[in-house]
């Protein structure tokens, strides 16, 4: 069989990553014509979906200057040929029983195109690339090779060994005594392979210490004044508060199950920064992905539309300050802004504390767009639970949050911590663990 493969791209792949159309060097890429119809419906949408649809349209239009898309146009220098396939999906019925598939559905038309290409190209492997799990299952049923778009995935080993931000070591009592006396010790005295801003728990037979690795030294954690409104309830929360309040750490990722304090600690730290005039405002954003059934169209302006998604923010204001007066006052003064991730593109955030709630539901492309908006004297915090992904085309391996944690774990500007212990209530902790 020819080493050169034919990759049939589904609409979900092109909308997920606009660069996917040119990500198969040395192979042939086929775009079923029905995919262009689907892209056309997205081109007017705001945010990344509309941007990606428009990019693909322009890209294909520019290829027309180089050749006929019906015959295939080569992209130099990657030796990739792109073809738009307009063959009728009904041709698939010539060599397979399609009675069980409704050919008026676009997914089935894309599958039929793959079947046609497989029949016409006996010497090449035909692979349908889609982020739609159901379509991949259908492909298996009809003996068509199918796979997810894997460019931005973590592998099983990376996911299994996901960076937690914290490690425990054994050491000597002398080293721990030195740490308490000087507030720092050399990192190499504990381990030679520590990541920047990784938290260390070091133990000897009868004593222990906690610190953070920074610039080749393990240093004591940040201390807070007596008027700081909250106190950490466990060591992981201490680590979290250190990251949230260290101005040299510009990007923080915090993971953990519901009730571990992710949003609460972040929100209080952000409010304190604004109240102390260290920053001018807080921007809260998230992917508008519902849990369970859709609630339908929401009337009103942008603030009214996103309000139902921000109940957790108001709940945490109430828990921290006794009521939501702070929230309402800051909202009126423009010190808090609530916006969907889809409307972030093109903006720059200076002197801003950016909180990305439910970040596990965002793709790496959405988070990259957001992170690259961060300007001077700003901080961005990504919060989420990788075990609670509600977006259909994402999983723990492809979640943008997982990828950010893995790719940026050794930068001096970033820090990560995973919160283990629930602090909401005894019931919430047990339910999170057992249900």
N, C-alpha and C positions, 0 to 999 in steps of 0.2 A: 504493500500500500504506500502511496505517496506520503512523504513526511509533511507536506504542506496540507493544512487543515482548512475546512470551511466553518467559520463561526457565524451562526445566525443570531443577531442581537435583538432581544425583546425591548419593548418601549421602557420597561422598568429599569433596565441597565443604562440606557441613554439618559434618562431623567435623573438617575442616581449619580452618574459621573459623566459629564459631557466629554471628557477626554477618552472615555472608553471606546469611542469610535475609531481611535487611532492607537489602541493599546494591544494590538495583536500582530506584532512585526513578523514578517516571513510567512504570513498566512492570508487567507481570503476572508473578508468580512462581507456578509450579505445582510441588507436591511429589507425586510418584507415591506411592500408598499403600504400595507395596512398600518405599519408602524408610523409612517409619515402622517397618515390621517389622525392617529392618536396624538402625535406630537403637535399637530396643528391646533388641537383643542387646548393645549397647555401654553401656547406662545404668548398669550395675553395675561397670564397669571403673574402676580407679583412674586418676588423672592426667587429662590433657586430653581424651582420647577420651570418657571417662565424663562429664566436666563438660560438654562440648559437646553430647553426646546428651541429657543431662538439661535443658540450657538450651533446646534446640529443642522438647522435649516440653512444657516449661512455657510457652514462648512461644506455641505453637499452642493450648494449653489456655486461655490468657488471651484469645486471639483469639475463642474460642468465645462469650465473653460479649458480643462486639461484632457477631456475625453468624454465618452458616452457612458453614463452610469448604468445603462442597460447591459453594456458589454463588460464593464469594469474599468475603474480608473486606479492606476498605481500611485501610491504615496511614496515619494522619495524622502529620505534615504532608507526608510524602514522596510522596503520591499513588501508592502501590504497593499492588496487590491480590494477596493470597495465597490460593491455592486448593489443596486436597488433592484429587487426581484419583483416583477409585476405579473408573474405566472398565476393563473387562476387556481385558487385553492381546490376547486373541483377536480383538478387533474390528479390529486392524491387518491381519488376513488378508483383510479385505474389499476392500482396495485395494492390496495389495502381496504378492508371493510371499514367504512367510516360511519356506518349506521348509528353507532353509539355517540357520535359527536355532532353537535349542532354547528354547521359551517357558517352560520350567521354571527357567531361569536368571534371576536377578534383574536383571542388567545388560540382558538382552534384554527383560525386562518394562518397564524404564525406557525403553529405546529404542522399544518399541512404544507407550508412552504418548506419546512425542514425535511418532511417526508419526500417531497418532490426533488429536492437537491440531493438527498441520499440516493434516490433511485437513479438520478442522472449522473452521479459522480461516484461510480463504483470504486475508483482508485483513491478516493480521498475520504477521510473521516469527517463527518458532518456533526457539529456540536451546537445545540441550541443553548445560548447563554441567557439566563433569566434569573431575576431575583424573586420570581413568583414560585413559591413552593409547590402549589397545586399544579402549575404547568410542568414543573420538573417531574412530578409524579405521573402525569399523563404521558410524558415522553417515555418514561420507563415502560408503561403499559403498551406503548406502540413501538418499542424497540428503537427509540431514537436517543442518542447520547445527549445528555443535558447536564449542565453544571451551573452553579452560582457564579457570579462575577467576583473573583477572589482577589483582586488587586489590593484591596484595603483590609483584608482579613488578617487576624492573628491566627497562628496555627494552634493545634491542640496543646503543644508544650508551652507556648507563650501564655495561653489562657490558664492552664493548670498552675503555672508558676507566676501568676499575675502579681506584680509589684504591690506590696501592702503598705510600703512606706516605713515599716517598723521591723527591726530584727533584734533577736535576743542572743547575747553572748555570755560565756563564762570568762571571768578575769580574776585578778588577784585583789585582795583587800587593800594592798598598797596603792594600786592604781585608782581604786575608788576613793581612798582617802586623799590622794593627790587631786582628784577631780573636785572634791568638796572644798579643798583648801584654795585651789587656784581658779575654779570654775571652768577649767578646760584641761584636756589632755590630748596628746597626739593621736590621730585616728588610727595610725598604723599599729599603735599599742593594743588596739582591739581587733582590727581586721584590715586587710590590705585591699579589699574590693568593695568598699562602701560607696553608695551613690551620694551625690550632692543632696543635702537637705533630707537625708534619711535619718530617722529616729533610731536611737540605740538604747536598749535596755541591757545593762551589764550587771552580772551577779557574781558574787563570791559566796563563800560558805554561809556567811551570816550578815551580809549587807548587800545593797544594790544601788544603782544610779540610773538616771535617765538623762539623755542629752541628744543633741542634733549634730550630725556631721556637716561641717561647713569649712571649706578652704583648707582641708587637711587637718582640722582640729575638731574634736568633739566638745561642744560648748554647752553651757547651761541654758535652759529654756528661758523664754521671755517671762518677766515678772510683771504683774499688773498692780495698779494703785488700788487703794481700798474702795474708791468710788466707782470702780468698774462694776457694771450692774450684775454680772453673773460670775459663777465660779465653776470650774470644771468638776465633773462628778467622777471621772476616772482618768487614767493616764492617757488613753487615746484622745479624750476631749482636751487634755492639756496640750497634746501634740497639735491638735486641730487649731486651738486658739493661738498657739505660737505662729503657725503658718498664716493664719488670717490677719495677724497684727504685725507681722514682720514686713516693713516697707520694701525690703530688698527682694522679697519673693512676690513676683508679679502675677503668677498663675498658680492657683491652688486647685487640686482635685480632691474631692472628699466622697467616699463611697460608704455604704452601709445600709442596713435594712431600715424600714420605717421605725421611728421612735428612738434612733440613736443620737439625735441632736444635730444633724447636718444643717438643716435650714435655720434652726434656732440660733446656734452658735454663729453662723455666718451673718445672719440678719442683725444680731446685736452688735457684732464687730463692725459691720458696715454703718449702722446708725451712729455708733460712737465716733467713727472717722468723720462723718458729716457734722456731728455736733461739736467736735473739737476743731472743725475747719481744716482738717487734714485733706479732705476731699470735698467737692461741691455737691455731689449728688449720688444717688443709687439708681442703677438701672436693673430691673428684674425682667428676665426673659426666659422663654421656654418654647419648646415645640408644642403646638396646640393639638396634642394627641389624646383623645378621650380613652378612659378605661370603661369597657363595656359598650353599651349601645350609644350611638350618636344622639345628641340632644337637639339637633336641628339648627335652623337658622337663628342667629342671635342679632337682634336689632341694635341700633345706636351707633355712636362713634367708636373709635378704636379702644378708648378706655372702657366703655361699656361692654364692648365685645370680649375683652380679655378679663374683665372683672370676675366672671365665674371660675376662671382658672387659677385665680390668685387667692383662694380661700385660705390656703396654708400660710401665706404671708401674713394675712390679718390675724390668723390664729396665733402665730408666733409673736406678733406685736402684743397681742392680748396677754400671752403667757409671760412675756418679758417685762411689760410696763403696766399691766393691770387692765388696760383698755386699748382701744384703737385710735385714741386721740392723736398720738404721735404720728400714726400712719396717715390719718386724714389731714393733719396740719402739714406734714411734709409733702403730701400729694398736692395740696393747694399751692404750696410755695414752689413747686417744681423740683423739689429735692428728691422725689421718688418718681421714676418713670417706669411704666409697665408696657412692654412691647413684645410682640411675637418675633421669634428668630427670623421668620421670613421677611421682615421689614428692616433688617439690620444692614443689608448690603448698601455700601456707599457712604456709611456714616463713620465718624471718628469720635472716640470717647476719651477726652482729656479730663483729669481730675475726677474720675468716676470709679465707683465701686460697682462692678458688674457681677450680678448673681445669675447664673444659668441653672434654673431648677429643672429637675427631671432630665438631666443631660444625657442619660442613657438612651433616650428616644431620638437623639440627634445623630445624623450621619457625620462622618469625619469631614465631609465637604462643608456641611453647615457649621460645624465647630471651627474649622479652619477659617471660614469667612468671618466668623465672630471674633476669634482670637486676633486676627490680623487687623481688626478695627481698633484695638487697644492703643491709646495714645499715651502722652506724658502723664506721670503721676497718677496712674490708674492701676487697678487690680481686677482680675477676673477670677471668679470662683465657679467651678463646675461641680454640681451636686447630683448624685444619682445612686441608684441601686441596679447593678448590672443584671441581677436576677429578676428584675421587674421591667422588662422591655415590652412596650405596648405597640411599637411600630411594626407593621406586617413584614417589611423587607429587611429588618435588622434582627440580629441575635447577639449573644455575648461576644462572639468573635468579630463581628463587623460593626458593633456599636462605636460611634465616634468617641465616646468616653473611654472605652477600653483601649482604643488606639492611641489617644492622647496620653493616657497614663503610661503606656508601654514606650512610646516614641520619645517622650520628653522627660523621662524619669531621671536623667543624669544632668540636667541643666541647672545652673546655679540660680536661675530665675524662677524655677518651678519647685513645687513640693506636693506630696501626696500623703494621705493617711486614710486607712480603712477603719471605720468605727465598728466595733464588734458588739458592744454591750448596749442593749436597749435601756433608755432612761425615762420613757414616756410613762409607763406603769408596769407593774408586775404582770398584769393580764396581757398587755400589748406585747411584752417581751416573750412570754410563753406562746402566745398565738402566732407570733412571727416565726418562732422556731418550729412549732409543731404542725401548723396548718399548711 
